[in-house]
Amino acid sequence: MDHHQQQYHHHNDGGENDYMQQEDDWDRDMLLDPAWEKQQRKTFTAWCNSHLRKAGTQIENIEEDFRDGLKLMLLLEVISGERLAKPERGKMRVHKISNVNKALDFIASKGVKLVSIGAEEIVDGNAKMTLGMIWTIILRFAIQDISVEETSAKEGLLLWCQRKTAPYKNVNIQNFHISWKDGLGFCALIHRHRPELIDYGKLRKDDPMTNLNTAFDVAEKYLDIPKMLDAEDIVGTARPDEKAIMTYVSSFYHAFSGAQKAETAANRICKVLAVNQENEQLMEDYEKLASDLLEWIRRTIPWLENRAPENTMQAMQQKLEDFRDYRRLHKPPKVQEKCQLEINFNTLQTKLRLSNRPAFMPSEGKMVSDISNAWGSLEGAEKGYEEWLLNEIRRLERLDHLAEKFRQKAAIHEAWTDGKEEMLQQKDYETASLSDIKALLKKHEAFESDLAAHQDRVEQIAAIAQELNELEYYDSPSVNARCQRICDQWDSLGVLTQKRSEALQRTEKLLETIDQLYLEFAKSAAPFNNWMEGAMEDLQDTFIVHTIEEIQGLSTAHEQFKATLPEADKERQAILGIHNEIAKIVQTYHVNMAGTNPYTTINPQEINAKWDKVRQLVPQRDQALIEEHARQQNNERLRRQFANQANVIGPWIQTKMQEIGRISIEMHGTLEDQLTHLRQYEKSIVNYKPKIDQLEGDHQLIQEALIFDNKHTNYTMEHIRVGWEQLLTTIARTINEIENQILTRDAKGISQDQMNEFRASFNHFDRKKTGMMDAEDFRACLISMGYNMGEAEFARIMSIVDPNRLGVVTFQAFIDFMSRETADTDTADQVMASFKVLAGDKNYILADELRRELPPDQAEYCIARMTPYTGPDAVPGALDYMSFSTALYGESDL
């Protein structure tokens, strides 16, 4: 019997009693506590589903969903990995019993004796029997094969839990019921295998709900273990169901033990590989280190063997500095690397020997002996390099001192000569004035002294260059070239200095001659230029004349000016002659006359241009004077024409004004006679209008000719217009006043004598004879008529006679006031009584009654202004004649 069969045999021997014992427990459990049934139902359902989902199905109700035996057979196939006999597909009870029996037979074939579990109870949905059967399956397939340190099944699972939770002080697993109530056991199992999933330090023993839910949620989310328990059930039960806990804990065992086996296998492989990798890395490191070191030696030896001298002190000192850097910085790490390489080589060979691997053989040329040989060559090259460096530095120091001395002297000399050749070759004297030339000569003499003083330095420079050549200075060619340039330039400066001196003296003589001629030109040109400018100004002067006498005076002066022109032309020729002489000298001796005459800004072109301008302006002036003469003659004719008419019209208007004034004041005849007289006047005035229009026409011509004065008359058009307007206004106003007087007289029954008397009084007190009395005149008039009144009374009377507060009393206002108390005047009451008659004694009037009794325009006037009547006797269309009558007198009635 092999080991596997022995195991089954062992189970079969004691298994029967085990299962019988469990069955008794089962009955007792069911009778004792229904809460356990609830826990088992949930746990077993979840356990079955965790396997069934691999076949793509689930169960909802454990005693219902296994009744036809189909899902039961499927479950066994999934967890065993074997095929069962083909199921019956019929719906009848017999088919279902057949399927359940096939399942039970399969369980029995795995060495399990099913006591008192029959197919009929399962088909009938017996919950107790169904749970018993599922527990049997869980025991056989999930728990029986657990083996830990010589213990198996339930004891094995318990021992596994104890081993895994041993490091956790607050966890003590002794059984599969109350040891798990606080939830820490589940959390510890997860944390032991997957510490990143649970922050175990934060969990508290007195918070079992949180601990249980944390474990269940994490197991479901990260470990693919479905929730098989309810935290509430575990906490709420005195002793949780052992089978439910075992089922759930077995899922953890299966989840983690698989990972553990893989880990052990991987560790063994890793260990072997790690040794190999480490050895390979050491070989690679040796090869790389050896290559790098040999490469560095290969690069460094030529550098140490190079004895090529440097030209500059700075370059040699840099070489010395580089050598010291090599000794101090670059070589020590390489000594370290060489030592490390030998250590690494020995270590590697030892490790290979210990791990039964063949010895290491480096690449061609990278043996430890090769490296030692290369290192010996390096140290040989290093000897003597430093001594050579120090000897070279001493030689260069001597040369550097001389070369620096040469450079300094050469630089000072070159700085002094810089720009001197250009300065000596300048042709500035060609454009200089005489005073500039004298200054340039003085400046040149100073330069000649300066030049002589520099001779000594040039000789010193040549001597130093000679010494550098003898000492074989590396840069001798450039020193010689610079020295040659300085000597050549020195010779050139001597020649140029002499040439400039001669040119300056020659130019001075020429310019003195020209200067004399310039002065002569300036003395003659200035007065002649002034004369021409004055002439041009006079010829272009715009003249404003108003009389023929003035224009004749201008013409005479112009003729006198024309007579002086021939003499002026001779003067011009003489001045130009001086300029031509200067031009001849300039041409002959090639003097560049960039400068201008220092004594004047006038030039021949300007003189000729101005002379031409004068000759051009003379005939223009002639023409302007002729035109102006003709214009003045025409203006004189217009003045006389206007004056002749104005001198007649002006007096005529004044006469008419006086006559009208007299008519209104003198009271000849009745008012009607005066009116007739005035109307005749009005007609004669209107007939005079054409003469005024003719004068306006003449005035228009005078304005267009821009004539502003007229000595032939004192009358302007403005005077005439104002007089004419006044005349028209006065005649119209006078006629209006007489008409108003007639109205007043008739309305108030004043006799002609009374009217004459009023006029006499008014005229007497109109002291200024303006046809109006001022307030003081009016007060005097009232007092003379016997009025006795204080200030307030007088003010009241003034407000009647002068309602517009102009401070004057017209004759019309005077008559109105004087006739108020005597005359027969209509009053508002009389008008109201008249309307009452028309209305047939009613308090209102109708529009038809007004139209019947009054002329049409007056009837409409009343209708438009009367307001609707609103008294108690009102009828539609009734109009209020009473308020209308009052309104008629509202403004004037006292």
Residue pairs with C-beta under 8 A, 6 or more apart in sequence:
1 9
8 111
11 111
11 144
12 111
12 113
15 111
15 112
15 113
16 113
16 115
19 112
19 113
19 114
19 115
19 136
20 115
22 135
22 139
23 115
23 116
23 132
26 128
26 132
26 135
29 36
29 241
30 36
30 37
30 128
33 237
35 233
35 236
35 237
35 241
36 237
36 241
36 243
36 244
37 127
37 128
37 131
38 233
39 229
39 230
39 233
39 234
39 237
39 240
39 241
39 244
40 131
40 135
40 241
40 243
40 244
41 62
41 127
41 131
42 228
42 229
42 230
42 233
42 244
43 228
43 229
43 241
43 243
43 244
43 247
43 248
44 62
44 131
44 134
44 135
44 138
44 244
44 247
45 59
45 60
45 61
45 62
46 226
46 227
46 228
47 134
47 138
47 142
47 226
47 228
47 247
47 248
47 251
48 59
48 62
48 75
48 134
49 58
49 59
49 226
50 225
50 226
50 251
51 75
51 78
51 79
52 58
52 59
52 71
52 74
52 75
52 78
54 78
55 74
55 77
55 78
57 71
57 74
59 65
59 66
59 71
62 127
62 130
62 131
62 134
63 125
63 126
63 127
63 130
63 131
64 125
65 71
66 72
66 100
66 122
66 130
67 96
67 100
67 122
67 123
67 124
67 125
68 91
68 95
68 96
68 99
68 123
69 87
69 96
69 97
69 98
69 99
69 100
69 101
69 102
69 103
69 119
69 122
69 123
70 87
70 99
72 99
72 100
72 103
72 122
73 84
73 87
73 99
73 102
73 103
73 106
75 137
76 84
76 103
76 106
76 107
76 137
77 83
77 84
79 137
79 141
79 142
80 106
80 110
80 141
84 102
84 103
84 106
85 102
87 99
87 102
88 95
88 96
88 98
88 99
89 95
93 123
96 123
97 119
97 120
97 123
100 119
100 122
100 123
101 119
104 114
104 117
104 119
104 133
107 114
107 133
107 136
107 137
107 140
108 114
110 140
111 140
112 136
112 139
112 140
114 133
114 136
117 129
117 132
117 133
117 136
118 129
121 129
121 130
122 129
122 130
122 133
135 243
138 243
138 246
138 247
138 250
139 153
142 247
142 250
142 251
142 254
143 153
143 154
143 157
143 246
143 250
144 152
144 153
145 152
146 152
146 153
146 156
146 157
146 160
146 250
146 253
147 156
148 156
148 157
148 159
148 160
148 163
149 159
151 159
154 176
154 246
157 246
157 249
157 250
157 253
158 173
158 175
158 176
160 253
160 257
161 173
161 185
161 189
161 249
162 173
164 188
164 189
164 192
164 193
164 256
165 171
165 173
165 185
165 188
165 189
165 192
167 192
168 184
168 188
168 191
168 192
168 200
170 184
170 205
171 184
171 185
171 188
172 179
173 179
173 180
173 185
175 242
176 242
176 245
176 246
176 249
177 239
177 240
177 241
177 242
177 245
178 239
178 240
179 185
180 186
180 234
180 240
180 245
180 249
181 208
181 234
181 235
181 240
182 205
182 208
182 211
183 203
183 208
183 209
183 210
183 211
183 212
183 213
183 214
183 215
183 231
183 234
184 203
184 205
184 211
186 211
186 212
186 215
186 216
186 219
186 252
187 198
187 200
187 203
187 211
187 214
187 215
188 200
189 215
189 249
189 252
189 256
190 197
190 198
190 215
190 218
190 219
190 223
190 252
191 197
191 198
191 200
193 256
193 259
194 222
194 223
197 218
197 222
198 214
198 215
198 218
203 210
203 211
203 214
204 210
204 211
208 231
208 234
208 235
209 231
209 232
209 235
212 229
212 231
212 234
212 235
213 231
216 227
216 229
216 231
217 227
219 225
219 227
219 251
219 252
220 226
220 227
223 252
223 255
224 255
225 248
225 251
225 252
225 255
228 244
228 247
228 248
228 251
229 240
229 244
229 245
229 248
233 240
234 240
275 355
278 351
279 348
279 351
279 352
279 355
279 357
282 344
282 347
282 348
282 351
283 348
283 360
285 344
286 341
286 344
286 345
286 348
286 360
286 362
287 362
287 363
287 366
289 337
289 340
289 341
289 344
290 341
290 362
290 366
290 371
291 366
292 337
293 334
293 337
293 338
293 341
293 371
293 374
294 365
294 366
294 370
294 371
294 374
296 334
297 334
297 374
297 375
297 377
297 378
298 374
300 326
300 330
300 378
300 381
301 377
301 378
301 381
304 378
304 381
304 382
304 385
305 381
305 385
307 388
309 316
309 392
310 316
310 319
310 392
310 396
311 396
311 474
311 475
312 396
312 400
313 393
313 396
313 397
313 400
316 389
316 392
316 393
316 396
317 393
319 389
320 386
320 389
320 390
320 393
323 385
323 386
323 389
338 371
338 375
341 368
341 371
342 368
345 360
345 362
345 368
348 360
349 359
349 360
352 358
352 359
352 360
353 359
398 471
399 468
399 471
399 473
399 474
402 464
402 467
402 468
402 471
402 473
403 468
403 473
403 475
403 479
405 464
406 461
406 464
406 465
406 468
406 479
409 457
409 460
409 461
409 464
410 461
410 482
410 483
410 486
412 457
413 454
413 457
413 458
413 461
413 486
414 486
416 454
417 486
417 489
417 493
420 493
421 489
421 492
421 493
421 496
424 493
424 496
424 497
424 499
424 500
425 496
425 500
427 592
428 436
428 440
429 436
429 437
429 440
429 503
429 504
429 507
430 507
430 591
430 592
430 594
431 592
431 594
431 595
432 440
432 507
432 511
432 595
433 511
433 595
433 598
434 508
434 511
434 512
434 514
434 515
437 504
437 507
437 508
437 511
438 508
440 504
441 504
441 505
441 508
444 497
444 500
444 501
444 504
447 497
448 497
448 501
451 493
451 494
451 497
458 486
458 487
458 490
461 483
461 486
462 483
462 487
465 479
465 480
465 482
465 483
468 476
468 479
469 476
469 479
469 480
473 479
507 591
510 585
510 589
510 591
511 591
513 585
514 582
514 585
514 586
514 591
514 593
515 598
517 578
517 581
517 582
517 585
518 582
518 597
518 598
518 599
518 600
519 599
520 578
521 575
521 578
521 579
521 582
521 597
521 599
521 600
522 597
522 599
522 600
522 602
523 599
524 571
524 574
524 575
524 578
525 575
525 600
525 602
525 607
526 600
526 602
528 568
528 571
528 572
528 575
528 607
529 602
529 606
529 607
529 610
531 568
532 607
532 610
532 611
532 614
533 610
535 561
535 614
535 617
536 610
536 613
536 614
536 617
538 561
539 614
539 617
539 618
539 620
539 621
540 617
543 551
543 554
543 624
543 628
545 551
545 554
545 628
545 632
546 632
546 635
546 708
546 709
547 632
547 636
548 629
548 632
548 633
548 636
550 632
551 625
551 628
551 629
551 632
552 629
554 625
554 628
555 625
555 629
558 621
558 622
558 625
562 618
565 614
565 615
565 618
569 611
572 607
572 608
572 611
575 604
575 607
576 604
576 607
576 608
579 604
582 593
585 591
586 593
596 603
597 603
631 705
634 705
635 705
635 707
638 698
638 701
638 702
638 705
638 707
639 702
639 707
639 710
639 711
639 712
640 712
641 698
642 695
642 698
642 699
642 702
642 710
642 712
642 713
643 710
643 712
643 713
643 715
644 712
645 691
645 694
645 695
645 698
646 695
646 713
646 715
646 717
646 720
647 712
647 713
647 715
648 691
649 691
649 692
649 695
649 715
649 720
650 713
650 714
650 715
650 719
650 720
650 723
652 688
653 720
653 723
653 724
653 727
654 723
656 681
656 685
656 727
657 723
657 726
657 727
657 730
659 681
660 678
660 681
660 727
660 730
660 731
660 734
661 730
661 771
663 674
663 677
663 678
663 681
663 734
664 674
664 678
664 734
664 737
664 738
664 771
665 759
665 763
665 771
667 674
667 756
667 759
667 760
668 674
669 677
670 752
671 738
671 741
671 742
671 745
671 752
671 755
672 742
674 738
675 735
675 738
675 739
675 742
678 731
678 734
678 735
678 738
679 735
681 731
682 731
682 732
682 735
685 727
685 728
685 731
692 720
692 724
695 717
695 720
696 717
699 717
702 710
737 810
737 811
737 812
740 812
741 755
741 811
741 812
741 815
744 750
744 812
744 815
744 816
744 819
745 752
745 755
747 823
747 825
747 826
748 819
748 820
748 822
748 823
748 824
748 825
749 822
749 823
749 824
750 758
750 815
750 819
750 822
750 823
755 815
758 814
758 815
758 818
759 811
761 781
761 784
761 785
762 773
762 781
762 811
762 814
764 781
765 773
765 777
765 778
765 780
765 781
765 784
766 772
766 773
766 777
767 777
768 774
771 810
771 811
772 808
772 809
772 810
772 811
773 781
773 808
773 809
773 814
774 807
774 808
774 809
775 798
775 802
775 807
775 808
775 809
777 809
778 798
778 801
778 809
778 814
779 794
781 814
782 789
782 794
782 797
789 797
797 817
800 817
800 894
801 809
801 813
801 814
801 816
801 817
802 808
802 809
802 813
820 894
827 889
827 893
828 885
828 886
828 888
828 889
828 893
829 885
831 885
831 888
831 889
832 881
832 882
832 885
832 886
835 845
835 881
835 882
835 884
835 885
836 842
836 881
838 845
838 849
838 850
838 853
838 854
839 845
839 846
839 849
839 881
840 849
842 873
843 869
843 871
843 873
843 882
844 869
844 871
844 873
844 874
844 875
844 878
844 879
844 880
844 881
845 866
845 878
845 879
845 881
846 875
846 877
846 878
846 879
847 859
847 863
847 877
847 879
850 859
850 862
850 863
850 879
851 859
851 863
853 859
854 862
862 879
862 881
862 884
863 879
865 884
865 887
866 879
866 880
866 881
866 884
867 879
867 880
867 883
867 884
868 874
868 878
868 879
868 880
869 878
869 879
869 880
870 880
871 878
